[in-house]
Amino acid sequence: MSKVLKYVIANWKMHGRHVFVKDWCEQMPDHWSPNVKVVVAPPYAYIPALKALASKALSLGSQDVSIFKEDGAHTGDLSAAMLEDIGCEYVIIGHSERRALGETDAQLKSKLENVKVAGLTPVFCVGESLQVRQGGRAWDFVAAQLELIADYPKDLPLIIAYEPIWAIGTGETASVEDVEHMHGLILGRMSRPVLYGGSVKASNAKELMGAQGVSGALVGGASLKPLEFFTIVDAAS
Ligand code: PGA
């Protein structure tokens, strides 16, 4: 019986240099378990270097994408078509660190549309702040965020990442009970792989990824330490 596919997605955020990419790739195993899909989203500038150095077992992702679909006078932007052209397959959309910079629902909609047209897979991030959770409104908040993908075509791949904001980069993780509860609610609304993100590390990866309704992890800080990241990949299989 084949096992359920798990995703482990590395989000390097604004970290790395060529020497880092090279070192990271040198420590990478030649292959993983076929049950695990490993994706790395480096800063845009290092996507080609990662593509050149990484083994074929790894898929490339992007941390964001332009709201504009067509080429044009959009200084500083990178389109979904360009990401597809350079070998990306996955695009993180709506990460809380980008939402915090003022990303609007209309912009998120455009990004989802552009990624869809380019044939890439969105990794759509949702998650509540500590204040919202303590106010007992975590699910209402996440449910509202999910509205943006409610009409995304069911036959096209889309991954959801549940990342409680208070757990990102803080060393705090949601309890397995909280994760299972939230993932259950999300899965009750839509049938998509739901990853957990927020201080996933080698020491808690097995427990979190083994939780009910969890299809893998979106990993920030720990993905910068290659051996720790590969231990997380192993924990997914
Ligand atoms: P973290 O980041 O693993 O460093 O908490 C996760 C994320 O922001 O995707």
py3Dmol code that shows the C-alpha trace and the ligand (Angstrom):
import py3Dmol

protein = """\
ATOM      1  CA  MET A   1       0.000   0.000   0.000  1.00  0.00           C
ATOM      2  CA  SER A   2       1.521   3.337  -0.972  1.00  0.00           C
ATOM      3  CA  LYS A   3       1.855   5.907   1.775  1.00  0.00           C
ATOM      4  CA  VAL A   4       0.373   9.380   1.718  1.00  0.00           C
ATOM      5  CA  LEU A   5       2.676  11.904   0.094  1.00  0.00           C
ATOM      6  CA  LYS A   6       4.204  14.431   2.470  1.00  0.00           C
ATOM      7  CA  TYR A   7       5.659  17.770   1.498  1.00  0.00           C
ATOM      8  CA  VAL A   8       8.629  19.385   3.163  1.00  0.00           C
ATOM      9  CA  ILE A   9       9.108  22.916   1.910  1.00  0.00           C
ATOM     10  CA  ALA A  10      12.116  25.021   2.831  1.00  0.00           C
ATOM     11  CA  ASN A  11      11.621  28.773   2.950  1.00  0.00           C
ATOM     12  CA  TRP A  12      15.066  30.341   3.101  1.00  0.00           C
ATOM     13  CA  LYS A  13      13.550  33.832   3.381  1.00  0.00           C
ATOM     14  CA  MET A  14      16.242  36.504   2.833  1.00  0.00           C
ATOM     15  CA  HIS A  15      19.210  34.295   3.617  1.00  0.00           C
ATOM     16  CA  GLY A  16      22.035  32.816   1.597  1.00  0.00           C
ATOM     17  CA  ARG A  17      24.960  33.538  -0.693  1.00  0.00           C
ATOM     18  CA  HIS A  18      26.446  31.426  -3.468  1.00  0.00           C
ATOM     19  CA  VAL A  19      28.769  29.747  -1.001  1.00  0.00           C
ATOM     20  CA  PHE A  20      25.794  28.867   1.209  1.00  0.00           C
ATOM     21  CA  VAL A  21      23.873  27.336  -1.723  1.00  0.00           C
ATOM     22  CA  LYS A  22      26.917  25.292  -2.689  1.00  0.00           C
ATOM     23  CA  ASP A  23      27.517  24.078   0.842  1.00  0.00           C
ATOM     24  CA  TRP A  24      23.811  23.250   1.327  1.00  0.00           C
ATOM     25  CA  CYS A  25      23.718  21.235  -1.903  1.00  0.00           C
ATOM     26  CA  GLU A  26      26.916  19.380  -1.075  1.00  0.00           C
ATOM     27  CA  GLN A  27      25.293  18.059   2.077  1.00  0.00           C
ATOM     28  CA  MET A  28      22.128  17.015   0.293  1.00  0.00           C
ATOM     29  CA  PRO A  29      21.413  13.301  -0.060  1.00  0.00           C
ATOM     30  CA  ASP A  30      21.086  11.958  -3.614  1.00  0.00           C
ATOM     31  CA  HIS A  31      17.506  10.931  -3.114  1.00  0.00           C
ATOM     32  CA  TRP A  32      14.717  10.922  -0.571  1.00  0.00           C
ATOM     33  CA  SER A  33      11.900   8.572   0.134  1.00  0.00           C
ATOM     34  CA  PRO A  34       9.530   8.644  -2.857  1.00  0.00           C
ATOM     35  CA  ASN A  35       6.759   9.478  -0.387  1.00  0.00           C
ATOM     36  CA  VAL A  36       8.246  12.885   0.339  1.00  0.00           C
ATOM     37  CA  LYS A  37       8.201  15.884  -1.968  1.00  0.00           C
ATOM     38  CA  VAL A  38      11.008  18.270  -1.082  1.00  0.00           C
ATOM     39  CA  VAL A  39      10.762  21.852  -2.262  1.00  0.00           C
ATOM     40  CA  VAL A  40      13.211  24.677  -1.606  1.00  0.00           C
ATOM     41  CA  ALA A  41      12.274  28.327  -1.989  1.00  0.00           C
ATOM     42  CA  PRO A  42      15.483  30.382  -1.926  1.00  0.00           C
ATOM     43  CA  PRO A  43      15.630  34.139  -2.528  1.00  0.00           C
ATOM     44  CA  TYR A  44      14.893  34.809  -6.217  1.00  0.00           C
ATOM     45  CA  ALA A  45      18.544  35.596  -6.943  1.00  0.00           C
ATOM     46  CA  TYR A  46      19.678  32.097  -5.985  1.00  0.00           C
ATOM     47  CA  ILE A  47      17.041  30.035  -7.788  1.00  0.00           C
ATOM     48  CA  PRO A  48      19.317  29.418 -10.827  1.00  0.00           C
ATOM     49  CA  ALA A  49      22.262  28.473  -8.604  1.00  0.00           C
ATOM     50  CA  LEU A  50      20.126  26.035  -6.657  1.00  0.00           C
ATOM     51  CA  LYS A  51      18.775  24.570  -9.890  1.00  0.00           C
ATOM     52  CA  ALA A  52      22.308  24.045 -11.174  1.00  0.00           C
ATOM     53  CA  LEU A  53      23.682  22.514  -7.987  1.00  0.00           C
ATOM     54  CA  ALA A  54      20.797  20.597  -6.429  1.00  0.00           C
ATOM     55  CA  SER A  55      20.008  16.999  -7.191  1.00  0.00           C
ATOM     56  CA  LYS A  56      17.015  16.278  -9.365  1.00  0.00           C
ATOM     57  CA  ALA A  57      15.156  15.028  -6.300  1.00  0.00           C
ATOM     58  CA  LEU A  58      14.501  18.585  -5.225  1.00  0.00           C
ATOM     59  CA  SER A  59      11.784  20.875  -6.606  1.00  0.00           C
ATOM     60  CA  LEU A  60      12.195  24.611  -6.799  1.00  0.00           C
ATOM     61  CA  GLY A  61       9.891  27.139  -5.222  1.00  0.00           C
ATOM     62  CA  SER A  62       9.578  30.879  -4.999  1.00  0.00           C
ATOM     63  CA  GLN A  63       8.794  32.941  -1.912  1.00  0.00           C
ATOM     64  CA  ASP A  64       6.472  35.311  -3.756  1.00  0.00           C
ATOM     65  CA  VAL A  65       5.340  36.389  -7.228  1.00  0.00           C
ATOM     66  CA  SER A  66       4.244  39.558  -8.964  1.00  0.00           C
ATOM     67  CA  ILE A  67       0.637  40.704  -8.986  1.00  0.00           C
ATOM     68  CA  PHE A  68       1.155  41.483 -12.683  1.00  0.00           C
ATOM     69  CA  LYS A  69       0.633  38.791 -15.252  1.00  0.00           C
ATOM     70  CA  GLU A  70       2.087  40.317 -18.401  1.00  0.00           C
ATOM     71  CA  ASP A  71       5.619  41.588 -18.932  1.00  0.00           C
ATOM     72  CA  GLY A  72       5.718  45.352 -18.609  1.00  0.00           C
ATOM     73  CA  ALA A  73       6.951  48.381 -16.742  1.00  0.00           C
ATOM     74  CA  HIS A  74       6.913  46.788 -13.287  1.00  0.00           C
ATOM     75  CA  THR A  75      10.260  47.613 -11.751  1.00  0.00           C
ATOM     76  CA  GLY A  76      11.474  45.026  -9.289  1.00  0.00           C
ATOM     77  CA  ASP A  77       8.821  42.431 -10.096  1.00  0.00           C
ATOM     78  CA  LEU A  78       9.119  38.818 -11.192  1.00  0.00           C
ATOM     79  CA  SER A  79       6.173  37.229 -12.974  1.00  0.00           C
ATOM     80  CA  ALA A  80       4.741  33.749 -12.591  1.00  0.00           C
ATOM     81  CA  ALA A  81       5.704  33.097 -16.225  1.00  0.00           C
ATOM     82  CA  MET A  82       9.326  34.002 -15.414  1.00  0.00           C
ATOM     83  CA  LEU A  83       9.313  31.702 -12.406  1.00  0.00           C
ATOM     84  CA  GLU A  84       8.029  28.889 -14.591  1.00  0.00           C
ATOM     85  CA  ASP A  85      10.688  29.721 -17.157  1.00  0.00           C
ATOM     86  CA  ILE A  86      13.530  29.379 -14.636  1.00  0.00           C
ATOM     87  CA  GLY A  87      12.273  26.046 -13.351  1.00  0.00           C
ATOM     88  CA  CYS A  88      10.075  26.865 -10.352  1.00  0.00           C
ATOM     89  CA  GLU A  89       7.127  24.608  -9.687  1.00  0.00           C
ATOM     90  CA  TYR A  90       5.795  26.017  -6.396  1.00  0.00           C
ATOM     91  CA  VAL A  91       5.061  29.562  -5.236  1.00  0.00           C
ATOM     92  CA  ILE A  92       4.483  30.608  -1.634  1.00  0.00           C
ATOM     93  CA  ILE A  93       1.595  33.067  -1.578  1.00  0.00           C
ATOM     94  CA  GLY A  94       0.339  35.068   1.381  1.00  0.00           C
ATOM     95  CA  HIS A  95       3.160  34.368   3.818  1.00  0.00           C
ATOM     96  CA  SER A  96       2.495  36.357   6.983  1.00  0.00           C
ATOM     97  CA  GLU A  97       5.782  38.238   6.534  1.00  0.00           C
ATOM     98  CA  ARG A  98       4.499  39.536   3.188  1.00  0.00           C
ATOM     99  CA  ARG A  99       0.985  40.158   4.450  1.00  0.00           C
ATOM    100  CA  ALA A 100       2.582  42.254   7.207  1.00  0.00           C
ATOM    101  CA  LEU A 101       4.009  44.513   4.507  1.00  0.00           C
ATOM    102  CA  GLY A 102       0.502  45.369   3.413  1.00  0.00           C
ATOM    103  CA  GLU A 103      -0.348  42.667   0.878  1.00  0.00           C
ATOM    104  CA  THR A 104      -4.085  42.945   0.197  1.00  0.00           C
ATOM    105  CA  ASP A 105      -6.672  40.292  -0.621  1.00  0.00           C
ATOM    106  CA  ALA A 106      -6.957  41.721  -4.138  1.00  0.00           C
ATOM    107  CA  GLN A 107      -3.208  41.315  -4.620  1.00  0.00           C
ATOM    108  CA  LEU A 108      -3.338  37.762  -3.262  1.00  0.00           C
ATOM    109  CA  LYS A 109      -6.116  36.980  -5.741  1.00  0.00           C
ATOM    110  CA  SER A 110      -4.006  38.295  -8.628  1.00  0.00           C
ATOM    111  CA  LYS A 111      -1.022  36.233  -7.491  1.00  0.00           C
ATOM    112  CA  LEU A 112      -3.146  33.090  -7.275  1.00  0.00           C
ATOM    113  CA  GLU A 113      -4.541  33.744 -10.739  1.00  0.00           C
ATOM    114  CA  ASN A 114      -1.116  34.359 -12.271  1.00  0.00           C
ATOM    115  CA  VAL A 115       0.377  31.256 -10.706  1.00  0.00           C
ATOM    116  CA  LYS A 116      -2.583  29.220 -11.938  1.00  0.00           C
ATOM    117  CA  VAL A 117      -2.192  30.482 -15.507  1.00  0.00           C
ATOM    118  CA  ALA A 118       1.551  29.729 -15.430  1.00  0.00           C
ATOM    119  CA  GLY A 119       0.858  26.160 -14.319  1.00  0.00           C
ATOM    120  CA  LEU A 120       2.599  26.490 -10.953  1.00  0.00           C
ATOM    121  CA  THR A 121       1.369  25.195  -7.610  1.00  0.00           C
ATOM    122  CA  PRO A 122       0.483  27.806  -4.989  1.00  0.00           C
ATOM    123  CA  VAL A 123       1.440  27.218  -1.388  1.00  0.00           C
ATOM    124  CA  PHE A 124      -1.169  29.418   0.234  1.00  0.00           C
ATOM    125  CA  CYS A 125      -0.336  30.494   3.777  1.00  0.00           C
ATOM    126  CA  VAL A 126      -2.896  31.153   6.460  1.00  0.00           C
ATOM    127  CA  GLY A 127      -2.575  31.663  10.195  1.00  0.00           C
ATOM    128  CA  GLU A 128      -3.696  33.794  13.079  1.00  0.00           C
ATOM    129  CA  SER A 129      -1.839  36.124  15.426  1.00  0.00           C
ATOM    130  CA  LEU A 130      -1.516  35.402  19.142  1.00  0.00           C
ATOM    131  CA  GLN A 131      -4.048  38.108  19.901  1.00  0.00           C
ATOM    132  CA  VAL A 132      -6.590  36.517  17.588  1.00  0.00           C
ATOM    133  CA  ARG A 133      -5.967  33.070  19.082  1.00  0.00           C
ATOM    134  CA  GLN A 134      -6.250  34.338  22.638  1.00  0.00           C
ATOM    135  CA  GLY A 135      -9.481  36.056  21.669  1.00  0.00           C
ATOM    136  CA  GLY A 136     -10.849  32.663  20.601  1.00  0.00           C
ATOM    137  CA  ARG A 137     -11.176  33.737  16.974  1.00  0.00           C
ATOM    138  CA  ALA A 138      -8.443  31.628  15.353  1.00  0.00           C
ATOM    139  CA  TRP A 139     -10.770  29.549  13.200  1.00  0.00           C
ATOM    140  CA  ASP A 140     -12.933  32.509  12.097  1.00  0.00           C
ATOM    141  CA  PHE A 141      -9.764  34.316  11.071  1.00  0.00           C
ATOM    142  CA  VAL A 142      -8.326  31.364   9.135  1.00  0.00           C
ATOM    143  CA  ALA A 143     -11.707  30.576   7.579  1.00  0.00           C
ATOM    144  CA  ALA A 144     -11.863  34.146   6.250  1.00  0.00           C
ATOM    145  CA  GLN A 145      -8.385  33.774   4.753  1.00  0.00           C
ATOM    146  CA  LEU A 146      -9.442  30.523   3.085  1.00  0.00           C
ATOM    147  CA  GLU A 147     -12.247  32.345   1.272  1.00  0.00           C
ATOM    148  CA  LEU A 148      -9.661  33.566  -1.242  1.00  0.00           C
ATOM    149  CA  ILE A 149      -9.009  30.037  -2.470  1.00  0.00           C
ATOM    150  CA  ALA A 150     -12.587  28.771  -2.216  1.00  0.00           C
ATOM    151  CA  ASP A 151     -13.101  29.079  -5.963  1.00  0.00           C
ATOM    152  CA  TYR A 152      -9.629  27.883  -7.008  1.00  0.00           C
ATOM    153  CA  PRO A 153     -10.186  25.069  -9.548  1.00  0.00           C
ATOM    154  CA  LYS A 154     -10.515  21.778  -7.695  1.00  0.00           C
ATOM    155  CA  ASP A 155      -8.654  19.883 -10.411  1.00  0.00           C
ATOM    156  CA  LEU A 156      -5.517  22.013 -10.055  1.00  0.00           C
ATOM    157  CA  PRO A 157      -2.971  21.389  -7.293  1.00  0.00           C
ATOM    158  CA  LEU A 158      -2.882  23.806  -4.380  1.00  0.00           C
ATOM    159  CA  ILE A 159      -1.237  23.393  -1.011  1.00  0.00           C
ATOM    160  CA  ILE A 160      -2.309  25.161   2.165  1.00  0.00           C
ATOM    161  CA  ALA A 161       0.232  26.009   4.866  1.00  0.00           C
ATOM    162  CA  TYR A 162      -1.196  26.674   8.309  1.00  0.00           C
ATOM    163  CA  GLU A 163       1.334  28.893  10.039  1.00  0.00           C
ATOM    164  CA  PRO A 164       0.212  30.493  13.292  1.00  0.00           C
ATOM    165  CA  ILE A 165       2.051  33.830  13.244  1.00  0.00           C
ATOM    166  CA  TRP A 166       3.072  33.540  16.886  1.00  0.00           C
ATOM    167  CA  ALA A 167       4.925  30.296  16.083  1.00  0.00           C
ATOM    168  CA  ILE A 168       6.991  31.625  13.184  1.00  0.00           C
ATOM    169  CA  GLY A 169      10.641  32.081  14.034  1.00  0.00           C
ATOM    170  CA  THR A 170       9.897  32.157  17.751  1.00  0.00           C
ATOM    171  CA  GLY A 171      10.778  28.617  18.785  1.00  0.00           C
ATOM    172  CA  GLU A 172       7.156  28.240  19.932  1.00  0.00           C
ATOM    173  CA  THR A 173       5.078  25.626  18.170  1.00  0.00           C
ATOM    174  CA  ALA A 174       1.384  25.034  18.345  1.00  0.00           C
ATOM    175  CA  SER A 175       0.513  21.935  20.354  1.00  0.00           C
ATOM    176  CA  VAL A 176      -0.258  18.792  18.396  1.00  0.00           C
ATOM    177  CA  GLU A 177      -3.791  19.086  19.707  1.00  0.00           C
ATOM    178  CA  ASP A 178      -4.172  22.643  18.369  1.00  0.00           C
ATOM    179  CA  VAL A 179      -2.604  21.673  15.046  1.00  0.00           C
ATOM    180  CA  GLU A 180      -4.909  18.689  14.637  1.00  0.00           C
ATOM    181  CA  HIS A 181      -7.906  20.803  15.562  1.00  0.00           C
ATOM    182  CA  MET A 182      -7.095  23.554  13.057  1.00  0.00           C
ATOM    183  CA  HIS A 183      -6.109  21.163  10.281  1.00  0.00           C
ATOM    184  CA  GLY A 184      -9.344  19.244  10.834  1.00  0.00           C
ATOM    185  CA  LEU A 185     -11.351  22.443  10.448  1.00  0.00           C
ATOM    186  CA  ILE A 186      -9.450  23.412   7.289  1.00  0.00           C
ATOM    187  CA  LEU A 187      -9.899  19.938   5.798  1.00  0.00           C
ATOM    188  CA  GLY A 188     -13.600  20.108   6.617  1.00  0.00           C
ATOM    189  CA  ARG A 189     -13.761  23.146   4.365  1.00  0.00           C
ATOM    190  CA  MET A 190     -11.516  21.992   1.517  1.00  0.00           C
ATOM    191  CA  SER A 191      -9.773  18.860   0.402  1.00  0.00           C
ATOM    192  CA  ARG A 192      -6.163  19.968  -0.038  1.00  0.00           C
ATOM    193  CA  PRO A 193      -2.842  18.992   1.502  1.00  0.00           C
ATOM    194  CA  VAL A 194      -2.407  21.129   4.640  1.00  0.00           C
ATOM    195  CA  LEU A 195       1.149  21.678   5.872  1.00  0.00           C
ATOM    196  CA  TYR A 196       2.081  23.010   9.290  1.00  0.00           C
ATOM    197  CA  GLY A 197       4.625  25.802   9.616  1.00  0.00           C
ATOM    198  CA  GLY A 198       6.083  27.612  12.608  1.00  0.00           C
ATOM    199  CA  SER A 199       9.345  26.630  14.322  1.00  0.00           C
ATOM    200  CA  VAL A 200       9.425  23.143  12.844  1.00  0.00           C
ATOM    201  CA  LYS A 201      12.789  21.609  13.677  1.00  0.00           C
ATOM    202  CA  ALA A 202      14.444  18.204  13.773  1.00  0.00           C
ATOM    203  CA  SER A 203      13.321  17.639  17.355  1.00  0.00           C
ATOM    204  CA  ASN A 204       9.594  18.212  16.763  1.00  0.00           C
ATOM    205  CA  ALA A 205       9.196  17.330  13.073  1.00  0.00           C
ATOM    206  CA  LYS A 206       8.072  13.751  13.527  1.00  0.00           C
ATOM    207  CA  GLU A 207       5.444  14.622  16.066  1.00  0.00           C
ATOM    208  CA  LEU A 208       4.058  17.570  14.080  1.00  0.00           C
ATOM    209  CA  MET A 209       4.125  15.895  10.670  1.00  0.00           C
ATOM    210  CA  GLY A 210       2.697  12.714  12.139  1.00  0.00           C
ATOM    211  CA  ALA A 211      -0.295  14.585  13.524  1.00  0.00           C
ATOM    212  CA  GLN A 212      -3.724  13.909  12.079  1.00  0.00           C
ATOM    213  CA  GLY A 213      -4.461  15.993   8.990  1.00  0.00           C
ATOM    214  CA  VAL A 214      -0.878  17.225   8.566  1.00  0.00           C
ATOM    215  CA  SER A 215       0.582  16.648   5.090  1.00  0.00           C
ATOM    216  CA  GLY A 216       4.038  17.996   5.814  1.00  0.00           C
ATOM    217  CA  ALA A 217       5.846  21.123   6.905  1.00  0.00           C
ATOM    218  CA  LEU A 218       6.870  24.578   5.740  1.00  0.00           C
ATOM    219  CA  VAL A 219      10.239  25.129   7.360  1.00  0.00           C
ATOM    220  CA  GLY A 220      11.965  28.488   7.786  1.00  0.00           C
ATOM    221  CA  GLY A 221      14.905  28.800  10.176  1.00  0.00           C
ATOM    222  CA  ALA A 222      15.698  25.089  10.380  1.00  0.00           C
ATOM    223  CA  SER A 223      15.938  24.840   6.581  1.00  0.00           C
ATOM    224  CA  LEU A 224      19.087  26.980   6.725  1.00  0.00           C
ATOM    225  CA  LYS A 225      20.894  24.189   8.538  1.00  0.00           C
ATOM    226  CA  PRO A 226      21.233  21.507   5.865  1.00  0.00           C
ATOM    227  CA  LEU A 227      21.697  18.513   8.136  1.00  0.00           C
ATOM    228  CA  GLU A 228      18.812  19.569  10.353  1.00  0.00           C
ATOM    229  CA  PHE A 229      16.635  20.090   7.296  1.00  0.00           C
ATOM    230  CA  PHE A 230      17.469  16.663   5.892  1.00  0.00           C
ATOM    231  CA  THR A 231      16.601  15.126   9.257  1.00  0.00           C
ATOM    232  CA  ILE A 232      13.197  16.822   8.943  1.00  0.00           C
ATOM    233  CA  VAL A 233      12.827  15.340   5.450  1.00  0.00           C
ATOM    234  CA  ASP A 234      13.620  11.910   6.883  1.00  0.00           C
ATOM    235  CA  ALA A 235      11.054  12.438   9.614  1.00  0.00           C
ATOM    236  CA  ALA A 236       8.401  12.944   6.945  1.00  0.00           C
ATOM    237  CA  SER A 237       8.878   9.567   5.334  1.00  0.00           C
TER     238      SER A 237
END
"""
ligand_1 = """\
9
PGA
P 10.167 29.181 10.982
O 9.458 29.857 9.709
O 10.294 27.708 10.669
O 11.499 29.872 11.079
O 9.292 29.412 12.142
C 8.397 29.214 9.060
C 7.892 30.086 7.949
O 7.881 31.309 8.105
O 7.501 29.576 6.883
"""
view = py3Dmol.view(width=600, height=400)
view.addModel(protein, "pdb")
view.setStyle({"model": 0}, {"cartoon": {"style": "trace"}})
view.addModel(ligand_1, "xyz")
view.setStyle({"model": 1}, {"stick": {}})
view.zoomTo()
view.show()
